[in-house]
Structures are given as structure tokens and as C-alpha cells.
Amino acid sequence: MRIDIITVSPDLIKSPFEHSIIKRAIDKGLVDVHFHDLRKYALNKYGKIDDYQFGGGAGMVLMIEPIATCIADLQDERNYDEIIYMTPDAKTLNQQTANTLSLKENIIILTGHYKGVDQRVRDKFITKEISIGDYVLSGGELAAAVLCDAVIRLIPGVLGDETSALTDSYQDNLLSPPVYTRPSEYEGMKVPDILLSGNFPKIDEWRADKALEHTKNIRPDLLENKD
């Protein structure tokens, strides 16, 4: 997979890709991530990439020309499966979306900034818009990093145990059950006996029951979408 991220602040977003699981995925050649500084496509020597809103109002807006030129340069080199815009006024990222995107080959991610981008960018270029929650950040860089982490960890070979991602919360519209490790007892708190029994069919049954119970208590809305 190749991911091209268009951003006003490339230094802000690079750090998450230089550590842990994502770094290992890049080092293994399982994903190729490139950052593109939108200011390199500025309209003048002063780095102009934004302007005031037509009709008045607070906040600057990223202009269409720099973004269009950057996207065109990328599309001259390869075809892209998706051009994604990170914005709070979009459908919220979920596990199903991450699963789908993990199967793509080439993706562009455009990060918003200031008041956002000229609507014509969204109308002309964007194939998918994604929010990471009902709140507003200073820019889309951190949101893009969240999306990339959610997607990259699903690529075969990225995680040490490829079955791990299949048991994550939300994979089956359920939250994960409780997990335990050594010691089996700590200050009177014991690990459930079933997990120490070695009876794996019963353990699977216990985990399924606990996942359902946890989901009912915390996120009952997920069960409305479960077949």
C-alpha cells in the first residue's frame, strides 16, 4: 500500500510514522508513506495557500489551486483508489471503514487546516470524507495519523499475530472482552478460573458472553447494527 498525505504541517504528522508498529510496517516494505508540503505548491513566493472567505466570516480557507496542482502531480504518477479528506463534518471513522481501506493499493489523504478547504476541492477531487469524532482539531494532521494507524495495522504481516486484529473491538460490532496476564492473583483480585482451565471452547464461550455484556453496558448502539 502507498499513502500520500497532503498537509500544511508535514513535521507535525511525521512522528507517529517513526515509531512502533507503523515504523515496522514501513521498514518491512508493507506500506509506503509520503508527505507532501502544500506550501511547495503556493501561488507566490510568500507561500500563499489560503485566503479569506467569500461572504465574510472568521477563519481562512485553503485555496483550490495549490491542492489541485498537488493532486494532479500525484495522479500523473499513479492511479489512486481513494482521495480522502479529513474533516469533522463527515461520517465518523469506524472499524468497517478501516477494514475496507486496508485492501486499497494507493490512497491520498488531504488534511484540512484553518476553516477548511474550498468546497470545490471536495466536489471535484474527494472520493471519501472521514471524521475521527464530533470535535474540532487545529488541523487534520492528527486525524490523518489516526486513520493511517487504524488502516496500516490491518495489512497482512504488520502485526506479529495476524489474528490479533480480528479480535479487536468493533470487528464484529462488539467491544472486546476483558483480558488478563500474570500474576494470576494480585491483592486478592483473581483471574477468572475459566481462563486458567485450558478448556478453549469454554474460554471462547466466556469471551463471547463477556464481549456481549460489555457492549450492552457501554455501547448498546452497536448491537442495533449487528445481524
Secondary structure, 3 states (H helix, E strand, C coil): CEEEEEECCHHHHHHHHHCHHHHHHHHCCCCEEEEEEHHHHCCCCCCCCEEECCCCCCCEEECHHHHHHHHHHHHHHCCCCEEEEEEEEEEECCHHHHHHHCCCCEEEEEECECCCECHHHHHHCCCEEEECCCCCCCECHHHHHHHHHHHHCCCCCCCCCCCCHHHCCCCCCCCCCCCCCCCCEECCEECCHHHHCCCHHHHHHHHHHHHHHHHHHHCHHHHCCCC
